[in-house]
Amino acid sequence: EDQVTQSPEALRLQEGESSSLNCSYTVSGLRGLFWYRQDPGKGPEFLFTLYSAGEEKEKERLKATLTKKESFLHITAPKPEDSATYLCAVRSGGSYIPTFGRGTSLIVHP
Amino acid sequence: DAGVTQSPTHLIKTRGQHVTLRCSPISGHKSVSWYQQVLGQGPQFIFQYYEKEERGRGNFPDRFSARQFPNYSSELNVNALLLGDSALYLCASSLNLDYGYTFGSGTRLTVV
């Protein structure tokens, strides 16, 4: 059974204070690791897909990296508008169905 | 292009009642999946459909059912509602089973 653990559960940062969110996973043959952003009461918004260890992707202040056991979402010089819940999901080789973690709630104070 | 459309956006039902939630995928997307998200938790998989056939079912009771229509839209039905069914129900569409998901804004269901 695929498992995804995200840490920390909640993170408070000052504007401009860089940090990283962690997604640890256990899966039989990774077929994709996904990062989503979710604003309160809204559906998740797709950010990145990573497929193999060593892969990195960037979008504005966000950078996602992947190893064989975990993924990091690095946030550089965050702004208040980056406040949201960030969800990680994995899809294994035996299934087309992503399994989600519980998310990290990020609050960036001005 | 329109994104994934879900209706209704909010719904209040009484215990024991039945509810139908609807989803229209992005044009050209043939796969629709349904997730339940309870406050403070990640989305939990309910069903996946591709080309009108069920391709996956999560660990939910038989009170939950779904179907996909020839135009690839989908319905999620829940019978005999319980208080614990209160949640945000998310629909996601993808081009096929191997592509990433695009989510709708969800239907907020409250059971009283």
Contacts between the chains, C-beta under 8 A, distances in Angstrom:
chain1	res1	chain2	res2	distance
A	4	B	42	7.7
A	6	B	42	8.0
A	31	B	98	8.0
A	32	B	100	7.3
A	34	B	100	6.0
A	34	B	101	7.6
A	36	B	103	7.7
A	41	B	88	7.4
A	41	B	106	7.6
A	41	B	108	7.0
A	42	B	105	5.5
A	42	B	106	7.1
A	43	B	4	7.5
A	43	B	90	5.3
A	43	B	92	7.8
A	43	B	103	3.5
A	43	B	104	5.2
A	43	B	105	4.9
A	43	B	106	5.0
A	44	B	43	7.1
A	44	B	90	7.4
A	44	B	101	8.0
A	44	B	103	4.8
A	45	B	103	7.3
A	46	B	100	5.9
A	46	B	101	7.0
A	46	B	102	6.4
A	46	B	103	7.8
A	49	B	100	5.3
A	87	B	42	5.9
A	87	B	43	7.4
A	89	B	42	7.9
A	95	B	56	7.2
A	96	B	48	6.9
A	96	B	55	6.7
A	96	B	56	7.0
A	96	B	97	4.0
A	96	B	98	6.9
A	97	B	33	7.2
A	97	B	45	5.5
A	97	B	48	5.7
A	97	B	56	4.9
A	97	B	58	7.9
A	98	B	45	7.7
A	98	B	101	6.9
A	99	B	45	7.3
A	100	B	35	7.7
A	100	B	42	3.7
A	100	B	43	4.8
A	100	B	44	7.6
A	101	B	42	5.3
A	102	B	40	7.5
A	102	B	41	5.6
A	102	B	42	4.6
A	103	B	41	8.0
A	103	B	42	5.5
